[in-house]
Amino acid sequence: MKRLPLGIQNFKKIIEGNYIYADKTKYIYDLVNNASYYFLSRPRRFGKSLLLDTIAEVFKGEKEIFNGLWIYDSDYSFEPHPVIRIDMSRISSETPDNLKESLLSYLNLCYTEEELTLNDNIASDAFANLIYLLNKKYGQGVVVLVDEYDKPILDHITDISIAEKNRLVLREFYGVLKSLDSHLRFTFITGVTKFAKTSVFSELNNLLDITLTDRYANICGITIGDLDGFFSEHIESISKLEIFNDYDNVKERILAWYDGYSWNGIDKVINPFSLISFFKQERFGAFWYASGSPNFLIDLIKENPDDFSNIGSYEMSEFMLDASDFNRLEAVPLLFQSGYLTIKGIEFDGDLPIYLLEVPNLEVNEAFNKNIIAAFTNSGYTNVETSRREIGKALRNGNLQIVLEMLRRLFASIPYNLHVSLEAYYHSIFFAVMNVLGFKVESEVSGSKGRIDALLDLGDVAYIFEFKYENCPNDASVEIKEELYRKALSEGMAQINDKGYSERFIGSEKTVYKAVFAFLGRGEIEMSVF
């Protein structure tokens, strides 16, 4: 049984160490024979770094290491080329000056490895000269591979001043590639987001973006065929454990937790990091999230709670999905690019595709809602996790008092500087908590006379939720707070009744609870149920 390559991004180590490798060399063959400049966006921990390392090994020309893989028996010549590999996750970028110095230091290592002398003190000049000198030394076009191109910008996405200055540094650095076309054989650039691509590569306008290209939809990730072909022995082994059942049951649960990612709306792939983590730890969990949630997303959630309150289904054009301006970031494109949404289908408006987006799987749903809770509170997820069964039982029995107490604990843990005087802020936490608990709450549900804030249908029990926020001074007396609560609760009850929100359940034989939550901010919340 082949070994599981958890966290290994080195192709040669995987092959020589008898680790599982899902063969992507047919895609690489296709890439190198069809164009010279490529760009690919994929979520983190999805195999981008291993793909680049495999491309590097292909161009180094060591054919025998590919024995048994698709490209070995192809007509590819394996002619060696000099390779420059730049991993931006290894580059410091706290300030623009720090970024310039770190790039220069990184390039100095490349010069030393090739027994060349660095004579430049400007990173872009050093990069250009390294390409020129390698081309001259080997008499072959140079291969340039850039991983995580956007990290120096992502790390400062909520500090536009530094992000913009780092963007300018990167634009100058990458810009030298266009003028060196005659010295280059192949260029491949990857990152998480696309929002910086246009502005960073404005000088390098010949990049072919294959992010949504159908033929490369499965270039990263594990297909269902790969799952059966490479991991069948591991599935068989884990299915014998007492907590699991048979092979088919384990496979079905793997697909529910980690499958569902698609970049063409047809082919689905499994998150490789999560899959391998599952086999290693012999349990299901949100491994992708736990490996390091993107800080830029957490920061944006804090600043824009309304945009991230309850992700669901969306329809977006390709232009809208690009989200190319980091000065005006939009929630849905960013959620798609960072892996919290994926393409479930494609429709056409004339000749133009419209992408239908949804959450890919159970892991992402749980991870996203945990992000919401982490972004807004200091208590983390402990209260939610430990209350899972208790809350579920209470909801099915119509006991909303337990739900109220849990919300009070969470809201009381919100740092003072994060409180926002908006209903949407509290909606966000409520939806996140309910989703993490496993309850699918519908938001902004259309009725005949208005929109229901939230609707929860548990089969024989249904809940209609209305949220009201009242701005309350910090030093308000108990009497003032009580009056504000009465006002908010009364208005919420009247709205549910006057607009007939419960009429949809007439004749259903469901037990219907109508609940109003009134928020005064800073952890103060009251509820009325009728």
C-alpha positions in Angstrom: 0.0 0.0 0.0 1.5 3.3 -1.1 2.2 6.0 1.5 0.1 9.1 2.1 1.9 12.3 1.1 0.5 14.7 3.7 2.0 18.1 3.3 4.7 16.9 0.8 4.9 19.3 -2.2 8.1 17.9 -3.7 7.4 15.7 -6.7 10.7 13.8 -6.5 10.3 13.0 -2.9 6.8 11.7 -3.5 8.0 9.4 -6.3 11.1 8.1 -4.7 9.4 7.7 -1.3 6.6 5.5 -2.8 3.9 8.0 -1.9 0.6 8.2 -3.8 0.8 10.6 -6.8 -2.4 11.4 -8.8 -0.9 11.7 -12.3 -1.2 15.3 -13.7 1.5 14.9 -16.3 -0.9 14.8 -19.2 -2.1 18.3 -18.3 1.5 19.5 -18.1 2.3 18.0 -21.6 -0.7 19.9 -22.9 0.4 23.1 -21.3 3.9 23.1 -22.6 2.8 22.3 -26.1 0.1 24.9 -26.4 1.3 28.2 -25.0 4.1 29.8 -23.0 2.6 32.1 -20.4 -0.1 30.8 -18.0 -2.0 31.9 -14.9 -4.0 29.7 -12.6 -6.1 30.5 -9.5 -7.0 27.8 -7.0 -7.7 27.7 -3.2 -4.9 27.1 -0.7 -3.8 23.6 0.1 -5.2 22.4 -3.3 -2.0 21.1 -4.9 -0.7 24.3 -6.7 2.8 24.0 -5.2 3.1 20.3 -6.2 1.9 21.1 -9.7 4.7 23.7 -10.1 7.3 21.3 -8.7 6.2 18.7 -11.1 6.5 21.2 -14.0 10.0 22.1 -12.7 11.0 18.4 -12.8 9.6 18.0 -16.3 11.8 20.8 -17.6 14.8 19.6 -15.7 14.7 16.7 -18.2 15.1 13.7 -15.8 12.9 11.4 -17.7 13.3 8.2 -15.6 11.7 9.8 -12.6 8.4 9.9 -14.6 8.5 6.2 -15.4 5.0 4.8 -15.1 3.3 8.2 -15.5 1.5 9.4 -18.7 4.2 11.8 -19.9 6.9 9.1 -19.8 5.4 7.2 -22.8 4.5 10.4 -24.7 6.6 12.1 -27.4 7.8 14.7 -25.0 11.6 15.2 -25.5 12.6 15.9 -21.9 15.1 18.4 -23.1 16.6 20.1 -20.0 15.9 23.8 -19.4 17.1 26.2 -16.6 14.3 26.7 -14.0 13.7 29.7 -11.7 11.2 28.8 -9.0 9.9 31.7 -6.9 7.7 30.9 -3.9 6.1 34.2 -2.6 5.1 32.5 0.7 8.9 32.6 1.5 9.2 36.3 0.8 8.8 38.8 3.6 6.4 41.6 2.8 5.7 43.6 6.0 6.6 46.8 4.2 7.4 47.6 0.5 11.1 48.1 1.4 11.1 44.7 3.2 9.5 43.1 0.1 12.2 44.5 -2.2 15.0 43.4 0.2 13.5 39.9 0.6 13.1 39.5 -3.2 16.7 40.5 -3.7 17.9 38.1 -1.0 15.9 35.3 -2.5 17.3 35.9 -6.0 20.8 36.0 -4.5 20.3 32.4 -3.5 19.4 31.6 -7.1 22.6 33.3 -8.3 24.7 31.4 -5.8 23.2 28.1 -6.7 24.0 28.7 -10.4 27.5 29.9 -9.5 26.7 33.4 -10.8 27.4 36.7 -9.3 24.7 39.2 -8.3 25.7 42.7 -9.1 22.3 44.4 -8.9 20.7 46.1 -5.9 17.2 46.4 -7.4 15.1 43.2 -7.4 13.5 43.6 -10.8 17.0 44.2 -12.4 18.4 41.2 -10.6 15.5 39.0 -11.8 15.9 40.2 -15.4 19.7 39.6 -15.4 19.3 36.2 -13.9 17.0 35.1 -16.7 19.4 36.6 -19.3 22.5 34.9 -17.7 20.8 31.5 -17.4 19.7 31.6 -21.0 23.2 32.4 -22.0 24.8 29.8 -19.8 22.6 26.9 -20.9 21.6 28.0 -24.4 18.0 27.1 -23.6 14.9 29.2 -22.8 14.4 29.8 -19.1 11.4 28.4 -17.2 9.9 30.8 -14.6 7.4 29.4 -12.0 5.8 31.7 -9.5 3.8 30.3 -6.5 1.4 32.4 -4.4 2.0 35.5 -6.5 -0.6 37.4 -4.5 0.6 36.8 -0.9 2.4 40.1 -0.4 -0.9 41.8 -1.2 -3.3 39.4 0.6 -1.3 39.8 3.8 -2.2 43.5 3.8 -5.6 43.5 2.2 -7.2 45.6 5.0 -4.3 48.1 4.9 -4.8 49.5 1.4 -1.8 51.7 1.6 0.7 48.9 2.1 -1.2 46.6 -0.3 -1.0 49.2 -3.0 2.7 49.8 -2.5 3.4 46.1 -2.5 1.4 45.8 -5.7 3.6 48.4 -7.4 6.7 46.5 -6.3 5.3 43.2 -7.7 4.2 44.9 -11.0 7.7 46.2 -11.6 9.2 42.8 -10.6 6.9 40.6 -12.8 6.9 43.2 -15.6 10.4 42.3 -16.7 9.1 39.0 -18.1 7.4 40.6 -21.1 10.6 42.2 -22.4 12.5 38.9 -22.0 10.2 36.8 -24.1 13.1 35.7 -26.4 15.0 34.3 -23.4 12.0 32.4 -21.9 10.6 29.0 -22.7 7.7 28.8 -20.3 6.1 30.9 -17.5 3.5 29.6 -15.0 2.0 31.8 -12.2 -0.4 30.6 -9.5 -2.2 32.2 -6.6 -5.4 32.1 -4.6 -7.1 35.2 -5.9 -7.6 36.8 -9.2 -8.4 40.3 -7.9 -4.8 41.4 -8.2 -3.9 39.7 -11.5 -5.0 42.5 -13.8 -3.2 45.3 -11.8 -0.1 43.2 -10.9 0.4 41.8 -14.4 -0.6 44.9 -16.4 2.8 44.9 -18.1 2.6 41.1 -18.7 -0.6 41.1 -20.7 0.1 37.9 -22.6 -0.8 35.6 -19.7 -3.4 32.9 -20.5 -5.7 32.5 -17.6 -6.8 28.8 -17.4 -8.7 29.1 -14.1 -12.0 28.4 -15.7 -10.8 26.6 -18.8 -12.7 23.3 -19.2 -9.8 21.2 -20.3 -7.8 22.2 -17.1 -10.7 21.9 -14.6 -9.1 18.9 -12.9 -5.5 20.0 -13.0 -5.5 20.3 -9.2 -7.4 18.1 -6.8 -8.4 14.4 -6.6 -11.1 13.1 -9.0 -13.5 10.3 -8.1 -11.5 8.1 -10.5 -8.3 8.9 -8.6 -10.1 8.1 -5.3 -10.9 4.5 -6.5 -7.6 4.1 -8.4 -5.1 5.4 -5.8 -6.8 5.3 -2.5 -8.9 2.1 -2.6 -6.6 0.2 -0.3 -6.8 3.1 2.3 -10.6 3.2 2.1 -10.7 -0.6 2.5 -8.4 -0.4 5.5 -10.3 2.4 7.3 -13.7 0.8 6.6 -12.7 -2.1 8.9 -12.5 0.3 11.9 -15.3 0.0 14.4 -16.5 3.6 13.9 -17.0 3.1 10.1 -19.0 0.6 8.1 -18.2 -0.8 4.6 -16.2 0.5 1.7 -19.1 2.2 -0.1 -20.3 3.9 3.1 -16.8 5.4 3.8 -16.5 6.5 0.2 -20.0 8.2 0.3 -19.1 10.1 3.4 -15.7 11.1 2.0 -17.5 12.6 -1.0 -20.0 14.4 1.2 -17.3 16.0 3.3 -14.5 16.8 0.8 -15.7 16.5 -2.8 -17.8 19.0 -4.8 -15.2 21.4 -6.0 -15.6 22.2 -9.7 -14.3 24.8 -12.1 -16.5 23.8 -15.1 -19.7 22.8 -13.4 -19.4 19.2 -14.5 -16.2 17.5 -13.2 -15.8 17.5 -9.4 -12.6 17.1 -7.5 -11.8 16.3 -3.8 -9.7 18.6 -1.6 -6.4 16.6 -1.5 -5.2 17.9 1.8 -8.5 17.1 3.6 -8.7 13.6 2.0 -5.2 12.7 3.1 -5.7 14.2 6.5 -8.8 12.0 6.9 -6.9 8.8 6.2 -4.0 9.9 8.5 -6.3 10.8 11.4 -9.0 8.1 10.7 -11.8 10.6 11.4 -13.8 13.2 9.6 -13.0 16.9 10.3 -12.5 20.3 8.9 -8.8 19.8 8.2 -8.6 22.4 5.4 -9.9 25.0 7.7 -7.8 23.9 10.6 -4.6 24.1 8.5 -4.9 27.9 8.5 -7.8 30.0 7.6 -7.0 32.9 5.3 -6.5 36.0 7.5 -7.6 38.4 4.7 -11.0 36.7 4.7 -11.4 37.0 8.5 -10.5 40.7 8.3 -13.0 41.3 5.5 -15.8 39.5 7.4 -15.2 41.8 10.4 -15.5 44.9 8.2 -18.4 43.7 6.1 -20.7 41.5 8.2 -23.7 42.0 5.9 -21.9 40.7 2.9 -20.9 37.4 4.6 -24.0 36.8 6.8 -25.3 33.6 5.2 -23.7 32.2 2.0 -26.0 30.3 -0.3 -26.6 30.1 -4.1 -25.4 32.8 -6.5 -25.3 33.5 -10.2 -22.3 35.3 -11.5 -20.8 36.2 -14.9 -17.1 35.5 -15.5 -16.4 39.2 -15.3 -18.0 39.5 -11.9 -16.0 36.4 -10.6 -12.7 38.0 -11.4 -13.1 40.7 -8.7 -10.1 42.5 -10.1 -10.0 45.6 -7.9 -8.8 45.0 -4.3 -9.9 48.6 -3.4 -13.5 47.4 -3.9 -13.6 43.8 -2.9 -16.9 42.0 -3.2 -17.8 39.0 -1.0 -19.0 36.4 -3.6 -16.0 36.5 -6.0 -13.6 36.4 -3.0 -15.5 33.4 -1.5 -15.3 31.6 -4.8 -11.6 32.3 -5.3 -10.7 31.3 -1.8 -12.6 28.0 -2.0 -15.7 28.7 0.1 -17.9 28.6 -3.0 -17.6 26.5 -6.2 -19.3 26.1 -9.6 -22.3 23.8 -9.4 -23.4 24.5 -13.0 -23.2 26.8 -15.9 -26.0 28.4 -17.9 -25.7 30.7 -20.9 -26.9 34.2 -21.5 -26.6 34.2 -25.2 -23.0 33.2 -25.8 -21.8 34.2 -22.3 -21.6 31.7 -19.4 -23.4 32.4 -16.1 -21.8 30.5 -13.3 -24.0 29.0 -10.6 -22.2 29.0 -7.3 -22.8 27.0 -4.1 -20.9 25.8 -1.0 -19.0 22.7 -2.2 -19.3 20.3 0.8 -19.8 19.7 4.5 -16.3 20.7 5.5 -16.5 24.1 3.8 -19.9 24.8 5.3 -18.7 24.1 8.8 -15.4 26.0 8.2 -17.0 29.1 6.9 -19.5 29.4 9.7 -16.7 28.8 12.3 -14.9 31.7 10.6 -17.9 33.9 11.2 -18.0 33.1 14.9 -14.2 33.5 15.2 -14.3 36.8 13.4 -17.0 38.3 15.7 -16.3 36.8 19.1 -13.5 36.1 21.6 -15.0 32.9 22.7 -14.2 30.8 19.7 -16.3 27.8 19.0 -16.2 26.0 22.3 -19.6 27.1 23.5 -21.2 26.1 20.2 -19.4 22.8 19.9 -20.3 21.7 23.5 -23.9 22.8 23.1 -24.6 21.0 19.8 -26.8 18.2 21.1 -28.4 20.3 23.8 -29.4 23.0 21.3 -30.7 20.4 18.8 -32.9 18.8 21.4 -34.2 22.2 22.6 -35.2 23.3 19.1 -37.1 20.1 18.4 -38.9 20.5 21.7 -39.7 24.2 21.2 -37.4 25.3 24.0 -35.9 28.5 22.6 -34.8 29.7 26.0 -31.6 27.5 25.7 -30.9 29.1 22.3 -31.4 32.6 23.8 -28.8 31.8 26.6 -26.3 30.5 24.1 -26.6 33.7 22.0 -26.2 35.8 25.1 -23.0 34.1 25.9 -21.7 34.6 22.4 -22.7 38.2 22.1 -21.2 39.0 25.5 -17.9 37.7 24.2 -17.8 40.2 21.3 -14.9 42.7 21.8 -16.2 46.2 22.3 -14.5 47.6 19.1 -16.2 45.0 16.9 -19.8 45.7 17.9 -21.7 47.2 14.9 -25.0 49.0 15.2 -26.6 46.9 12.4 -29.1 44.1 12.5 -27.0 42.4 9.8 -24.2 42.0 12.3 -26.3 39.9 14.6 -27.9 38.1 11.7 -24.4 37.0 10.7 -23.6 35.4 14.1 -27.1 33.8 14.4 -26.9 32.2 11.0 -23.3 31.0 11.6 -24.2 29.4 14.9 -27.2 27.6 13.5 -25.2 26.4 10.5 -22.4 25.1 12.7 -25.0 23.3 14.8 -26.2 21.6 11.6 -29.4 23.5 11.0 -30.0 25.0 7.5 -31.6 28.3 8.2 -33.1 30.2 5.2 -32.6 33.9 5.2 -34.7 36.7 3.7 -37.4 34.3 2.7 -40.0 35.9 0.4 -43.7 35.9 1.6 -46.8 37.3 0.1 -46.5 40.5 2.1 -42.9 40.8 2.9 -39.6 39.0 3.7 -39.1 36.7 6.7 -35.7 37.4 8.4 -35.1 33.7 8.9 -36.9 30.4 8.6 -36.0 27.0 10.1 -38.0 23.9 9.0 -37.2 20.8 11.1 -39.9 18.6 9.5 -42.6 18.5 12.2 -41.5 21.7 13.8 -40.9 25.1 12.1 -39.5 28.4 13.3 -40.2 31.9 12.0 -37.5 34.3 13.3 -37.6 38.1 13.2 -34.7 40.3 14.3 -34.9 43.8 15.7 -32.1 46.1 16.7 -32.5 49.2 18.9 -29.7 51.6 19.3 -29.2 51.9 23.1 -26.7 54.2 24.9 -24.1 52.4 27.0 -25.2 54.2 30.1 -28.9 53.6 29.6 -30.9 52.8 32.7 -32.7 49.5 33.3 -36.0 51.2 32.6 -34.9 52.6 29.3 -33.6 49.2 28.2 -36.8 47.5 29.2 -38.8 50.0 27.2 -36.6 49.5 24.2 -37.0 45.8 24.5 -40.8 46.1 24.7 -40.9 48.3 21.6 -38.7 46.0 19.5 -40.4 42.8 20.5 -43.9 44.3 20.0 -42.9 45.6 16.5 -41.5 42.2 15.6 -44.5 40.3 16.7 -46.8 42.7 14.9 -44.8 42.3 11.7 -44.9 38.5 11.7 -48.7 38.6 12.3 -49.6 41.5 10.1 -47.6 40.2 7.1 -48.9 36.6 7.5 -45.5 35.0 7.7 -46.9 31.8 9.1 -49.6 31.4 6.4 -47.3 29.1 4.3 -47.7 26.4 7.0 -51.5 26.4 7.1 -52.7 22.8 6.7 -49.2 21.3 7.1 -49.8 20.0 10.6 -46.4 21.4 11.7 -45.9 23.0 15.1 -45.0 26.6 14.2 -43.1 28.8 16.6 -42.9 32.6 15.9 -39.9 34.1 17.7 -38.6 37.7 17.9 -35.1 38.5 19.0 -34.4 42.1 20.1 -30.8 43.3 20.3 -29.5 46.3 22.2 -25.9 45.6 21.3 -22.9 44.6 23.4 -24.3 41.2 24.3 -27.8 42.4 25.4 -30.5 40.4 23.8 -34.1 39.5 24.7 -36.6 37.2 23.0 -40.3 36.7 22.7 -42.0 33.5 21.5 -45.6 33.0 20.5 
